[in-house]
Amino acid sequence: MNTKDVAQRWTQMCREGQNLDCINELYAENVVSKEMPGMPDEIVSGKQNVWNKNKAWLDNVAEWHGGEISEPTVVDNHFTTKMMFDVTFKDRGRQQMQEVAVFEVKDGKISNEQFFYSIG
């Protein structure tokens, strides 16, 4: 798959709540995931570790109140998308989040992801 194909598939799967399947299908074995500086799991390497990080985040969700993922913007071997979530977490209550995610694709797989967000 080229970057556009990966971006469209990632967006589709995440919109359908298939986040963990998305990692299994679209991520490279040596993927690197970066959160905002100082956040838990700031840098995580390896597909299984990224899967585990996402599973823990999803398991901490008590209730989804709403969310939206924009259409991806693709430039060469990168794509980005904007996400908005309204979520109640088990350990920290309800939060509204706005996030920009940037992905790098190599050999048809996501090799790097980085998230920039604000939490209200």
Biopython code that builds the backbone (N, CA, C, O; Angstrom):
import numpy as np
from Bio.PDB.StructureBuilder import StructureBuilder

atoms = [
    (1, "MET", "N", (0.835, -1.189, 0.000)),
    (1, "MET", "CA", (0.000, 0.000, 0.000)),
    (1, "MET", "C", (0.876, 1.248, 0.000)),
    (1, "MET", "O", (1.951, 1.272, 0.600)),
    (2, "ASN", "N", (0.398, 2.276, -0.681)),
    (2, "ASN", "CA", (1.107, 3.541, -0.629)),
    (2, "ASN", "C", (0.598, 4.357, 0.567)),
    (2, "ASN", "O", (-0.305, 3.922, 1.281)),
    (3, "THR", "N", (1.172, 5.522, 0.774)),
    (3, "THR", "CA", (0.827, 6.332, 1.948)),
    (3, "THR", "C", (-0.650, 6.709, 1.956)),
    (3, "THR", "O", (-1.290, 6.664, 3.007)),
    (4, "LYS", "N", (-1.196, 7.078, 0.812)),
    (4, "LYS", "CA", (-2.612, 7.435, 0.737)),
    (4, "LYS", "C", (-3.499, 6.260, 1.125)),
    (4, "LYS", "O", (-4.476, 6.435, 1.854)),
    (5, "ASP", "N", (-3.166, 5.060, 0.643)),
    (5, "ASP", "CA", (-3.937, 3.863, 1.002)),
    (5, "ASP", "C", (-3.887, 3.596, 2.500)),
    (5, "ASP", "O", (-4.908, 3.302, 3.123)),
    (6, "VAL", "N", (-2.684, 3.701, 3.077)),
    (6, "VAL", "CA", (-2.520, 3.477, 4.512)),
    (6, "VAL", "C", (-3.332, 4.514, 5.290)),
    (6, "VAL", "O", (-4.023, 4.174, 6.251)),
    (7, "ALA", "N", (-3.246, 5.775, 4.871)),
    (7, "ALA", "CA", (-3.963, 6.853, 5.561)),
    (7, "ALA", "C", (-5.477, 6.624, 5.522)),
    (7, "ALA", "O", (-6.156, 6.790, 6.536)),
    (8, "GLN", "N", (-5.995, 6.252, 4.378)),
    (8, "GLN", "CA", (-7.432, 6.019, 4.259)),
    (8, "GLN", "C", (-7.871, 4.813, 5.077)),
    (8, "GLN", "O", (-8.921, 4.840, 5.718)),
    (9, "ARG", "N", (-7.070, 3.761, 5.056)),
    (9, "ARG", "CA", (-7.404, 2.554, 5.834)),
    (9, "ARG", "C", (-7.332, 2.849, 7.328)),
    (9, "ARG", "O", (-8.205, 2.419, 8.081)),
    (10, "TRP", "N", (-6.292, 3.586, 7.774)),
    (10, "TRP", "CA", (-6.154, 3.946, 9.184)),
    (10, "TRP", "C", (-7.381, 4.729, 9.640)),
    (10, "TRP", "O", (-7.966, 4.436, 10.682)),
    (11, "THR", "N", (-7.764, 5.730, 8.844)),
    (11, "THR", "CA", (-8.909, 6.567, 9.187)),
    (11, "THR", "C", (-10.181, 5.743, 9.278)),
    (11, "THR", "O", (-10.946, 5.882, 10.232)),
    (12, "GLN", "N", (-10.411, 4.894, 8.301)),
    (12, "GLN", "CA", (-11.610, 4.049, 8.286)),
    (12, "GLN", "C", (-11.660, 3.142, 9.518)),
    (12, "GLN", "O", (-12.679, 3.074, 10.205)),
    (13, "MET", "N", (-10.566, 2.456, 9.789)),
    (13, "MET", "CA", (-10.543, 1.513, 10.910)),
    (13, "MET", "C", (-10.737, 2.227, 12.245)),
    (13, "MET", "O", (-11.473, 1.739, 13.103)),
    (14, "CYS", "N", (-10.090, 3.371, 12.428)),
    (14, "CYS", "CA", (-10.221, 4.094, 13.693)),
    (14, "CYS", "C", (-11.629, 4.656, 13.858)),
    (14, "CYS", "O", (-12.171, 4.644, 14.964)),
    (15, "ARG", "N", (-12.220, 5.141, 12.786)),
    (15, "ARG", "CA", (-13.605, 5.625, 12.864)),
    (15, "ARG", "C", (-14.563, 4.502, 13.244)),
    (15, "ARG", "O", (-15.583, 4.748, 13.888)),
    (16, "GLU", "N", (-14.243, 3.280, 12.854)),
    (16, "GLU", "CA", (-15.089, 2.120, 13.152)),
    (16, "GLU", "C", (-14.740, 1.473, 14.492)),
    (16, "GLU", "O", (-15.312, 0.442, 14.845)),
    (17, "GLY", "N", (-13.811, 2.065, 15.241)),
    (17, "GLY", "CA", (-13.439, 1.530, 16.545)),
    (17, "GLY", "C", (-12.548, 0.306, 16.478)),
    (17, "GLY", "O", (-12.467, -0.454, 17.444)),
    (18, "GLN", "N", (-11.885, 0.104, 15.367)),
    (18, "GLN", "CA", (-11.001, -1.050, 15.188)),
    (18, "GLN", "C", (-9.534, -0.665, 15.426)),
    (18, "GLN", "O", (-8.647, -1.062, 14.671)),
    (19, "ASN", "N", (-9.300, 0.103, 16.472)),
    (19, "ASN", "CA", (-7.977, 0.658, 16.726)),
    (19, "ASN", "C", (-6.897, -0.412, 16.900)),
    (19, "ASN", "O", (-5.803, -0.285, 16.351)),
    (20, "LEU", "N", (-7.196, -1.441, 17.647)),
    (20, "LEU", "CA", (-6.186, -2.476, 17.892)),
    (20, "LEU", "C", (-5.946, -3.313, 16.643)),
    (20, "LEU", "O", (-4.808, -3.685, 16.359)),
    (21, "ASP", "N", (-7.001, -3.613, 15.894)),
    (21, "ASP", "CA", (-6.840, -4.320, 14.618)),
    (21, "ASP", "C", (-6.030, -3.473, 13.640)),
    (21, "ASP", "O", (-5.252, -3.999, 12.844)),
    (22, "CYS", "N", (-6.220, -2.162, 13.707)),
    (22, "CYS", "CA", (-5.484, -1.231, 12.859)),
    (22, "CYS", "C", (-3.981, -1.353, 13.118)),
    (22, "CYS", "O", (-3.190, -1.378, 12.175)),
    (23, "ILE", "N", (-3.596, -1.428, 14.359)),
    (23, "ILE", "CA", (-2.177, -1.584, 14.697)),
    (23, "ILE", "C", (-1.656, -2.901, 14.132)),
    (23, "ILE", "O", (-0.585, -2.940, 13.526)),
    (24, "ASN", "N", (-2.408, -3.971, 14.328)),
    (24, "ASN", "CA", (-1.978, -5.274, 13.814)),
    (24, "ASN", "C", (-1.781, -5.248, 12.300)),
    (24, "ASN", "O", (-0.838, -5.845, 11.782)),
    (25, "GLU", "N", (-2.666, -4.562, 11.601)),
    (25, "GLU", "CA", (-2.646, -4.576, 10.144)),
    (25, "GLU", "C", (-1.684, -3.564, 9.524)),
    (25, "GLU", "O", (-1.000, -3.878, 8.549)),
    (26, "LEU", "N", (-1.625, -2.362, 10.077)),
    (26, "LEU", "CA", (-0.963, -1.261, 9.386)),
    (26, "LEU", "C", (0.374, -0.823, 9.959)),
    (26, "LEU", "O", (1.076, -0.034, 9.326)),
    (27, "TYR", "N", (0.746, -1.305, 11.126)),
    (27, "TYR", "CA", (1.965, -0.813, 11.779)),
    (27, "TYR", "C", (3.150, -1.734, 11.531)),
    (27, "TYR", "O", (3.009, -2.956, 11.481)),
    (28, "ALA", "N", (4.335, -1.116, 11.375)),
    (28, "ALA", "CA", (5.588, -1.851, 11.229)),
    (28, "ALA", "C", (5.972, -2.473, 12.570)),
    (28, "ALA", "O", (5.580, -1.982, 13.628)),
    (29, "GLU", "N", (6.721, -3.532, 12.513)),
    (29, "GLU", "CA", (7.164, -4.209, 13.741)),
    (29, "GLU", "C", (7.982, -3.276, 14.627)),
    (29, "GLU", "O", (7.911, -3.367, 15.852)),
    (30, "ASN", "N", (8.752, -2.385, 14.023)),
    (30, "ASN", "CA", (9.639, -1.498, 14.789)),
    (30, "ASN", "C", (9.079, -0.084, 14.909)),
    (30, "ASN", "O", (9.851, 0.866, 15.045)),
    (31, "VAL", "N", (7.778, 0.078, 14.863)),
    (31, "VAL", "CA", (7.127, 1.385, 14.940)),
    (31, "VAL", "C", (7.531, 2.120, 16.222)),
    (31, "VAL", "O", (7.771, 1.509, 17.263)),
    (32, "VAL", "N", (7.598, 3.458, 16.111)),
    (32, "VAL", "CA", (7.859, 4.308, 17.273)),
    (32, "VAL", "C", (6.657, 5.232, 17.439)),
    (32, "VAL", "O", (6.220, 5.879, 16.487)),
    (33, "SER", "N", (6.127, 5.284, 18.667)),
    (33, "SER", "CA", (4.969, 6.117, 18.994)),
    (33, "SER", "C", (5.391, 7.157, 20.022)),
    (33, "SER", "O", (5.971, 6.826, 21.056)),
    (34, "LYS", "N", (5.086, 8.439, 19.719)),
    (34, "LYS", "CA", (5.500, 9.531, 20.606)),
    (34, "LYS", "C", (4.279, 10.312, 21.076)),
    (34, "LYS", "O", (3.453, 10.752, 20.276)),
    (35, "GLU", "N", (4.186, 10.471, 22.390)),
    (35, "GLU", "CA", (3.171, 11.320, 23.009)),
    (35, "GLU", "C", (3.813, 12.674, 23.318)),
    (35, "GLU", "O", (4.993, 12.891, 23.042)),
    (36, "MET", "N", (3.033, 13.563, 23.885)),
    (36, "MET", "CA", (3.548, 14.883, 24.265)),
    (36, "MET", "C", (4.632, 14.720, 25.349)),
    (36, "MET", "O", (4.554, 13.799, 26.162)),
    (37, "PRO", "N", (5.631, 15.599, 25.364)),
    (37, "PRO", "CA", (6.682, 15.515, 26.386)),
    (37, "PRO", "C", (6.097, 15.516, 27.799)),
    (37, "PRO", "O", (5.215, 16.309, 28.127)),
    (38, "GLY", "N", (6.614, 14.607, 28.620)),
    (38, "GLY", "CA", (6.187, 14.509, 30.006)),
    (38, "GLY", "C", (4.967, 13.647, 30.241)),
    (38, "GLY", "O", (4.600, 13.400, 31.389)),
    (39, "MET", "N", (4.321, 13.178, 29.163)),
    (39, "MET", "CA", (3.127, 12.337, 29.318)),
    (39, "MET", "C", (3.548, 10.889, 29.552)),
    (39, "MET", "O", (4.649, 10.493, 29.170)),
    (40, "PRO", "N", (2.675, 10.094, 30.181)),
    (40, "PRO", "CA", (2.983, 8.666, 30.328)),
    (40, "PRO", "C", (3.202, 8.028, 28.956)),
    (40, "PRO", "O", (2.567, 8.411, 27.974)),
    (41, "ASP", "N", (4.091, 7.068, 28.903)),
    (41, "ASP", "CA", (4.423, 6.390, 27.646)),
    (41, "ASP", "C", (4.837, 7.392, 26.579)),
    (41, "ASP", "O", (4.405, 7.306, 25.430)),
    (42, "GLU", "N", (5.678, 8.341, 26.970)),
    (42, "GLU", "CA", (6.087, 9.420, 26.067)),
    (42, "GLU", "C", (6.670, 8.880, 24.762)),
    (42, "GLU", "O", (6.353, 9.389, 23.686)),
    (43, "ILE", "N", (7.521, 7.853, 24.847)),
    (43, "ILE", "CA", (8.065, 7.204, 23.658)),
    (43, "ILE", "C", (7.955, 5.696, 23.852)),
    (43, "ILE", "O", (8.477, 5.140, 24.818)),
    (44, "VAL", "N", (7.272, 5.051, 22.922)),
    (44, "VAL", "CA", (7.086, 3.601, 22.964)),
    (44, "VAL", "C", (7.541, 3.037, 21.627)),
    (44, "VAL", "O", (7.172, 3.551, 20.571)),
    (45, "SER", "N", (8.342, 1.981, 21.673)),
    (45, "SER", "CA", (8.852, 1.352, 20.450)),
    (45, "SER", "C", (8.375, -0.084, 20.347)),
    (45, "SER", "O", (8.255, -0.789, 21.348)),
    (46, "GLY", "N", (8.107, -0.502, 19.130)),
    (46, "GLY", "CA", (7.701, -1.878, 18.855)),
    (46, "GLY", "C", (6.194, -2.020, 18.762)),
    (46, "GLY", "O", (5.449, -1.457, 19.564)),
    (47, "LYS", "N", (5.761, -2.780, 17.769)),
    (47, "LYS", "CA", (4.329, -2.937, 17.505)),
    (47, "LYS", "C", (3.559, -3.453, 18.727)),
    (47, "LYS", "O", (2.504, -2.914, 19.060)),
    (48, "GLN", "N", (4.064, -4.473, 19.387)),
    (48, "GLN", "CA", (3.342, -5.033, 20.536)),
    (48, "GLN", "C", (3.233, -4.024, 21.669)),
    (48, "GLN", "O", (2.193, -3.939, 22.322)),
    (49, "ASN", "N", (4.283, -3.266, 21.909)),
    (49, "ASN", "CA", (4.247, -2.255, 22.968)),
    (49, "ASN", "C", (3.273, -1.126, 22.628)),
    (49, "ASN", "O", (2.583, -0.623, 23.514)),
    (50, "VAL", "N", (3.208, -0.723, 21.362)),
    (50, "VAL", "CA", (2.242, 0.292, 20.931)),
    (50, "VAL", "C", (0.823, -0.260, 21.070)),
    (50, "VAL", "O", (-0.081, 0.452, 21.508)),
    (51, "TRP", "N", (0.628, -1.517, 20.699)),
    (51, "TRP", "CA", (-0.676, -2.171, 20.862)),
    (51, "TRP", "C", (-1.073, -2.168, 22.340)),
    (51, "TRP", "O", (-2.208, -1.832, 22.679)),
    (52, "ASN", "N", (-0.134, -2.545, 23.221)),
    (52, "ASN", "CA", (-0.410, -2.586, 24.667)),
    (52, "ASN", "C", (-0.764, -1.201, 25.200)),
    (52, "ASN", "O", (-1.672, -1.072, 26.021)),
    (53, "LYS", "N", (-0.060, -0.165, 24.746)),
    (53, "LYS", "CA", (-0.337, 1.213, 25.170)),
    (53, "LYS", "C", (-1.758, 1.604, 24.767)),
    (53, "LYS", "O", (-2.493, 2.181, 25.568)),
    (54, "ASN", "N", (-2.142, 1.298, 23.548)),
    (54, "ASN", "CA", (-3.482, 1.626, 23.072)),
    (54, "ASN", "C", (-4.557, 0.823, 23.794)),
    (54, "ASN", "O", (-5.629, 1.347, 24.096)),
    (55, "LYS", "N", (-4.275, -0.435, 24.069)),
    (55, "LYS", "CA", (-5.233, -1.279, 24.800)),
    (55, "LYS", "C", (-5.463, -0.711, 26.197)),
    (55, "LYS", "O", (-6.603, -0.657, 26.659)),
    (56, "ALA", "N", (-4.406, -0.289, 26.871)),
    (56, "ALA", "CA", (-4.543, 0.290, 28.210)),
    (56, "ALA", "C", (-5.369, 1.574, 28.157)),
    (56, "ALA", "O", (-6.204, 1.802, 29.032)),
    (57, "TRP", "N", (-5.147, 2.415, 27.144)),
    (57, "TRP", "CA", (-5.912, 3.662, 26.990)),
    (57, "TRP", "C", (-7.390, 3.336, 26.787)),
    (57, "TRP", "O", (-8.255, 3.917, 27.442)),
    (58, "LEU", "N", (-7.673, 2.407, 25.881)),
    (58, "LEU", "CA", (-9.058, 2.030, 25.601)),
    (58, "LEU", "C", (-9.727, 1.390, 26.818)),
    (58, "LEU", "O", (-10.903, 1.640, 27.083)),
    (59, "ASP", "N", (-8.986, 0.570, 27.552)),
    (59, "ASP", "CA", (-9.535, -0.081, 28.751)),
    (59, "ASP", "C", (-9.850, 0.925, 29.845)),
    (59, "ASP", "O", (-10.650, 0.634, 30.734)),
    (60, "ASN", "N", (-9.236, 2.106, 29.799)),
    (60, "ASN", "CA", (-9.465, 3.142, 30.800)),
    (60, "ASN", "C", (-10.681, 4.006, 30.473)),
    (60, "ASN", "O", (-11.068, 4.856, 31.275)),
    (61, "VAL", "N", (-11.284, 3.799, 29.311)),
    (61, "VAL", "CA", (-12.462, 4.574, 28.916)),
    (61, "VAL", "C", (-13.703, 3.982, 29.578)),
    (61, "VAL", "O", (-14.026, 2.808, 29.396)),
    (62, "ALA", "N", (-14.391, 4.825, 30.353)),
    (62, "ALA", "CA", (-15.647, 4.405, 30.985)),
    (62, "ALA", "C", (-16.829, 4.669, 30.062)),
    (62, "ALA", "O", (-17.780, 3.888, 30.017)),
    (63, "GLU", "N", (-16.759, 5.807, 29.306)),
    (63, "GLU", "CA", (-17.866, 6.148, 28.412)),
    (63, "GLU", "C", (-17.385, 7.086, 27.312)),
    (63, "GLU", "O", (-16.650, 8.039, 27.568)),
    (64, "TRP", "N", (-17.815, 6.798, 26.073)),
    (64, "TRP", "CA", (-17.588, 7.674, 24.923)),
    (64, "TRP", "C", (-18.799, 8.575, 24.776)),
    (64, "TRP", "O", (-19.927, 8.092, 24.687)),
    (65, "HIS", "N", (-18.577, 9.869, 24.750)),
    (65, "HIS", "CA", (-19.672, 10.822, 24.562)),
    (65, "HIS", "C", (-19.695, 11.349, 23.135)),
    (65, "HIS", "O", (-20.722, 11.854, 22.679)),
    (66, "GLY", "N", (-18.599, 11.239, 22.438)),
    (66, "GLY", "CA", (-18.523, 11.687, 21.055)),
    (66, "GLY", "C", (-17.095, 11.743, 20.581)),
    (66, "GLY", "O", (-16.150, 11.711, 21.371)),
    (67, "GLY", "N", (-16.958, 11.827, 19.286)),
    (67, "GLY", "CA", (-15.626, 11.910, 18.716)),
    (67, "GLY", "C", (-15.697, 12.121, 17.223)),
    (67, "GLY", "O", (-16.732, 11.913, 16.590)),
    (68, "GLU", "N", (-14.577, 12.537, 16.679)),
    (68, "GLU", "CA", (-14.504, 12.807, 15.249)),
    (68, "GLU", "C", (-13.063, 12.662, 14.792)),
    (68, "GLU", "O", (-12.137, 13.067, 15.494)),
    (69, "ILE", "N", (-12.876, 12.084, 13.616)),
    (69, "ILE", "CA", (-11.560, 11.975, 12.993)),
    (69, "ILE", "C", (-11.680, 12.586, 11.603)),
    (69, "ILE", "O", (-12.524, 12.171, 10.809)),
    (70, "SER", "N", (-10.835, 13.572, 11.310)),
    (70, "SER", "CA", (-10.895, 14.252, 10.016)),
    (70, "SER", "C", (-10.376, 13.345, 8.906)),
    (70, "SER", "O", (-9.764, 12.307, 9.154)),
    (71, "GLU", "N", (-10.640, 13.769, 7.685)),
    (71, "GLU", "CA", (-10.026, 13.111, 6.538)),
    (71, "GLU", "C", (-8.516, 13.337, 6.624)),
    (71, "GLU", "O", (-8.081, 14.413, 7.032)),
    (72, "PRO", "N", (-7.720, 12.351, 6.250)),
    (72, "PRO", "CA", (-6.268, 12.520, 6.323)),
    (72, "PRO", "C", (-5.751, 13.464, 5.237)),
    (72, "PRO", "O", (-6.307, 13.547, 4.142)),
    (73, "THR", "N", (-4.684, 14.162, 5.570)),
    (73, "THR", "CA", (-3.930, 14.955, 4.609)),
    (73, "THR", "C", (-2.627, 14.210, 4.361)),
    (73, "THR", "O", (-1.892, 13.907, 5.301)),
    (74, "VAL", "N", (-2.343, 13.917, 3.106)),
    (74, "VAL", "CA", (-1.173, 13.111, 2.739)),
    (74, "VAL", "C", (-0.158, 13.985, 2.015)),
    (74, "VAL", "O", (-0.502, 14.710, 1.081)),
    (75, "VAL", "N", (1.092, 13.910, 2.455)),
    (75, "VAL", "CA", (2.211, 14.575, 1.801)),
    (75, "VAL", "C", (3.364, 13.581, 1.749)),
    (75, "VAL", "O", (3.923, 13.203, 2.778)),
    (76, "ASP", "N", (3.710, 13.165, 0.538)),
    (76, "ASP", "CA", (4.798, 12.213, 0.319)),
    (76, "ASP", "C", (4.576, 10.969, 1.179)),
    (76, "ASP", "O", (3.594, 10.254, 0.977)),
    (77, "ASN", "N", (5.464, 10.699, 2.129)),
    (77, "ASN", "CA", (5.316, 9.497, 2.949)),
    (77, "ASN", "C", (4.805, 9.804, 4.362)),
    (77, "ASN", "O", (5.029, 9.034, 5.296)),
    (78, "HIS", "N", (4.118, 10.940, 4.500)),
    (78, "HIS", "CA", (3.510, 11.314, 5.779)),
    (78, "HIS", "C", (2.031, 11.587, 5.588)),
    (78, "HIS", "O", (1.589, 11.973, 4.506)),
    (79, "PHE", "N", (1.274, 11.381, 6.653)),
    (79, "PHE", "CA", (-0.110, 11.854, 6.676)),
    (79, "PHE", "C", (-0.440, 12.347, 8.067)),
    (79, "PHE", "O", (0.180, 11.961, 9.058)),
    (80, "THR", "N", (-1.434, 13.209, 8.109)),
    (80, "THR", "CA", (-1.870, 13.772, 9.372)),
    (80, "THR", "C", (-3.385, 13.766, 9.419)),
    (80, "THR", "O", (-4.053, 13.754, 8.385)),
    (81, "THR", "N", (-3.916, 13.775, 10.624)),
    (81, "THR", "CA", (-5.353, 13.854, 10.824)),
    (81, "THR", "C", (-5.613, 14.581, 12.134)),
    (81, "THR", "O", (-4.787, 14.570, 13.047)),
    (82, "LYS", "N", (-6.773, 15.210, 12.206)),
    (82, "LYS", "CA", (-7.200, 15.874, 13.443)),
    (82, "LYS", "C", (-8.258, 15.001, 14.093)),
    (82, "LYS", "O", (-9.153, 14.478, 13.430)),
    (83, "MET", "N", (-8.135, 14.856, 15.411)),
    (83, "MET", "CA", (-9.101, 14.052, 16.155)),
    (83, "MET", "C", (-9.655, 14.868, 17.309)),
    (83, "MET", "O", (-8.940, 15.654, 17.932)),
    (84, "MET", "N", (-10.922, 14.675, 17.583)),
    (84, "MET", "CA", (-11.564, 15.289, 18.739)),
    (84, "MET", "C", (-12.325, 14.191, 19.472)),
    (84, "MET", "O", (-13.046, 13.403, 18.859)),
    (85, "PHE", "N", (-12.158, 14.150, 20.783)),
    (85, "PHE", "CA", (-12.822, 13.142, 21.599)),
    (85, "PHE", "C", (-13.459, 13.789, 22.820)),
    (85, "PHE", "O", (-12.928, 14.748, 23.380)),
    (86, "ASP", "N", (-14.589, 13.259, 23.219)),
    (86, "ASP", "CA", (-15.244, 13.613, 24.470)),
    (86, "ASP", "C", (-15.437, 12.291, 25.201)),
    (86, "ASP", "O", (-16.309, 11.494, 24.852)),
    (87, "VAL", "N", (-14.606, 12.069, 26.225)),
    (87, "VAL", "CA", (-14.499, 10.751, 26.854)),
    (87, "VAL", "C", (-14.499, 10.884, 28.369)),
    (87, "VAL", "O", (-13.903, 11.813, 28.915)),
    (88, "THR", "N", (-15.170, 9.951, 29.052)),
    (88, "THR", "CA", (-15.022, 9.821, 30.495)),
    (88, "THR", "C", (-14.088, 8.652, 30.761)),
    (88, "THR", "O", (-14.346, 7.517, 30.362)),
    (89, "PHE", "N", (-12.988, 8.965, 31.450)),
    (89, "PHE", "CA", (-12.007, 7.942, 31.814)),
    (89, "PHE", "C", (-12.299, 7.427, 33.214)),
    (89, "PHE", "O", (-12.820, 8.156, 34.058)),
    (90, "LYS", "N", (-11.965, 6.190, 33.449)),
    (90, "LYS", "CA", (-12.167, 5.576, 34.761)),
    (90, "LYS", "C", (-11.330, 6.270, 35.830)),
    (90, "LYS", "O", (-11.775, 6.408, 36.969)),
    (91, "ASP", "N", (-10.122, 6.708, 35.475)),
    (91, "ASP", "CA", (-9.207, 7.237, 36.486)),
    (91, "ASP", "C", (-9.110, 8.763, 36.536)),
    (91, "ASP", "O", (-8.467, 9.298, 37.439)),
    (92, "ARG", "N", (-9.732, 9.483, 35.588)),
    (92, "ARG", "CA", (-9.580, 10.938, 35.614)),
    (92, "ARG", "C", (-10.819, 11.707, 35.163)),
    (92, "ARG", "O", (-10.749, 12.913, 34.927)),
    (93, "GLY", "N", (-11.927, 11.030, 35.046)),
    (93, "GLY", "CA", (-13.169, 11.721, 34.737)),
    (93, "GLY", "C", (-13.303, 12.095, 33.267)),
    (93, "GLY", "O", (-12.602, 11.574, 32.400)),
    (94, "ARG", "N", (-14.222, 13.009, 33.022)),
    (94, "ARG", "CA", (-14.558, 13.393, 31.653)),
    (94, "ARG", "C", (-13.581, 14.436, 31.129)),
    (94, "ARG", "O", (-13.223, 15.387, 31.824)),
    (95, "GLN", "N", (-13.157, 14.230, 29.877)),
    (95, "GLN", "CA", (-12.233, 15.155, 29.225)),
    (95, "GLN", "C", (-12.635, 15.322, 27.765)),
    (95, "GLN", "O", (-13.059, 14.375, 27.103)),
    (96, "GLN", "N", (-12.488, 16.553, 27.285)),
    (96, "GLN", "CA", (-12.618, 16.834, 25.869)),
    (96, "GLN", "C", (-11.198, 17.034, 25.340)),
    (96, "GLN", "O", (-10.428, 17.827, 25.882)),
    (97, "MET", "N", (-10.866, 16.308, 24.280)),
    (97, "MET", "CA", (-9.512, 16.339, 23.747)),
    (97, "MET", "C", (-9.541, 16.761, 22.283)),
    (97, "MET", "O", (-10.405, 16.329, 21.519)),
    (98, "GLN", "N", (-8.588, 17.610, 21.900)),
    (98, "GLN", "CA", (-8.329, 17.913, 20.506)),
    (98, "GLN", "C", (-6.900, 17.483, 20.223)),
    (98, "GLN", "O", (-5.991, 17.752, 21.009)),
    (99, "GLU", "N", (-6.710, 16.812, 19.093)),
    (99, "GLU", "CA", (-5.430, 16.172, 18.844)),
    (99, "GLU", "C", (-5.096, 16.221, 17.361)),
    (99, "GLU", "O", (-5.976, 16.089, 16.510)),
    (100, "VAL", "N", (-3.830, 16.411, 17.064)),
    (100, "VAL", "CA", (-3.305, 16.259, 15.719)),
    (100, "VAL", "C", (-2.328, 15.088, 15.769)),
    (100, "VAL", "O", (-1.451, 15.026, 16.631)),
    (101, "ALA", "N", (-2.496, 14.171, 14.838)),
    (101, "ALA", "CA", (-1.605, 13.021, 14.757)),
    (101, "ALA", "C", (-0.846, 13.081, 13.434)),
    (101, "ALA", "O", (-1.426, 13.366, 12.386)),
    (102, "VAL", "N", (0.454, 12.810, 13.495)),
    (102, "VAL", "CA", (1.305, 12.792, 12.310)),
    (102, "VAL", "C", (1.918, 11.403, 12.198)),
    (102, "VAL", "O", (2.473, 10.875, 13.161)),
    (103, "PHE", "N", (1.810, 10.823, 11.015)),
    (103, "PHE", "CA", (2.284, 9.461, 10.772)),
    (103, "PHE", "C", (3.289, 9.446, 9.634)),
    (103, "PHE", "O", (3.166, 10.203, 8.671)),
    (104, "GLU", "N", (4.285, 8.578, 9.755)),
    (104, "GLU", "CA", (5.237, 8.333, 8.678)),
    (104, "GLU", "C", (5.039, 6.900, 8.195)),
    (104, "GLU", "O", (4.909, 5.978, 9.000)),
    (105, "VAL", "N", (5.017, 6.721, 6.886)),
    (105, "VAL", "CA", (4.818, 5.410, 6.288)),
    (105, "VAL", "C", (6.076, 5.012, 5.520)),
    (105, "VAL", "O", (6.583, 5.771, 4.694)),
    (106, "LYS", "N", (6.566, 3.812, 5.809)),
    (106, "LYS", "CA", (7.699, 3.231, 5.087)),
    (106, "LYS", "C", (7.324, 1.815, 4.679)),
    (106, "LYS", "O", (6.808, 1.045, 5.489)),
    (107, "ASP", "N", (7.580, 1.480, 3.440)),
    (107, "ASP", "CA", (7.306, 0.130, 2.928)),
    (107, "ASP", "C", (5.868, -0.308, 3.207)),
    (107, "ASP", "O", (5.612, -1.471, 3.517)),
    (108, "GLY", "N", (4.936, 0.637, 3.094)),
    (108, "GLY", "CA", (3.519, 0.312, 3.240)),
    (108, "GLY", "C", (3.035, 0.125, 4.664)),
    (108, "GLY", "O", (1.918, -0.346, 4.877)),
    (109, "LYS", "N", (3.856, 0.486, 5.650)),
    (109, "LYS", "CA", (3.474, 0.338, 7.065)),
    (109, "LYS", "C", (3.778, 1.628, 7.820)),
    (109, "LYS", "O", (4.695, 2.364, 7.457)),
    (110, "ILE", "N", (3.019, 1.895, 8.855)),
    (110, "ILE", "CA", (3.269, 3.050, 9.706)),
    (110, "ILE", "C", (4.513, 2.766, 10.537)),
    (110, "ILE", "O", (4.558, 1.805, 11.305)),
    (111, "SER", "N", (5.525, 3.621, 10.369)),
    (111, "SER", "CA", (6.794, 3.408, 11.070)),
    (111, "SER", "C", (6.971, 4.369, 12.246)),
    (111, "SER", "O", (7.707, 4.076, 13.188)),
    (112, "ASN", "N", (6.293, 5.515, 12.187)),
    (112, "ASN", "CA", (6.353, 6.502, 13.264)),
    (112, "ASN", "C", (4.995, 7.175, 13.391)),
    (112, "ASN", "O", (4.308, 7.421, 12.399)),
    (113, "GLU", "N", (4.623, 7.466, 14.631)),
    (113, "GLU", "CA", (3.434, 8.265, 14.888)),
    (113, "GLU", "C", (3.753, 9.220, 16.024)),
    (113, "GLU", "O", (4.478, 8.876, 16.958)),
    (114, "GLN", "N", (3.200, 10.431, 15.932)),
    (114, "GLN", "CA", (3.404, 11.420, 16.984)),
    (114, "GLN", "C", (2.114, 12.192, 17.179)),
    (114, "GLN", "O", (1.432, 12.543, 16.217)),
    (115, "PHE", "N", (1.788, 12.454, 18.441)),
    (115, "PHE", "CA", (0.536, 13.088, 18.805)),
    (115, "PHE", "C", (0.787, 14.419, 19.504)),
    (115, "PHE", "O", (1.654, 14.540, 20.369)),
    (116, "PHE", "N", (-0.008, 15.420, 19.099)),
    (116, "PHE", "CA", (0.019, 16.745, 19.690)),
    (116, "PHE", "C", (-1.405, 17.056, 20.104)),
    (116, "PHE", "O", (-2.313, 16.985, 19.276)),
    (117, "TYR", "N", (-1.627, 17.401, 21.378)),
    (117, "TYR", "CA", (-3.005, 17.547, 21.833)),
    (117, "TYR", "C", (-3.153, 18.556, 22.938)),
    (117, "TYR", "O", (-2.194, 18.952, 23.601)),
    (118, "SER", "N", (-4.405, 18.958, 23.110)),
    (118, "SER", "CA", (-4.801, 19.770, 24.251)),
    (118, "SER", "C", (-5.972, 19.053, 24.905)),
    (118, "SER", "O", (-6.802, 18.440, 24.234)),
    (119, "ILE", "N", (-6.019, 19.143, 26.216)),
    (119, "ILE", "CA", (-7.062, 18.471, 26.983)),
    (119, "ILE", "C", (-7.802, 19.513, 27.782)),
    (119, "ILE", "O", (-7.208, 20.274, 28.546)),
    (120, "GLY", "N", (-9.117, 19.537, 27.594)),
    (120, "GLY", "CA", (-9.936, 20.518, 28.309)),
    (120, "GLY", "C", (-10.835, 19.872, 29.319)),
    (120, "GLY", "O", (-11.590, 20.563, 30.004)),
]
sb = StructureBuilder()
sb.init_structure("model")
sb.init_model(0)
sb.init_chain("A")
sb.init_seg("    ")
for serial, (resi, resn, name, xyz) in enumerate(atoms, 1):
    if name == "N":
        sb.init_residue(resn, " ", resi, " ")
    sb.init_atom(name, np.array(xyz, "f"), 0.0, 1.0, " ", f" {name:<3s}", serial, name[0])
structure = sb.get_structure()
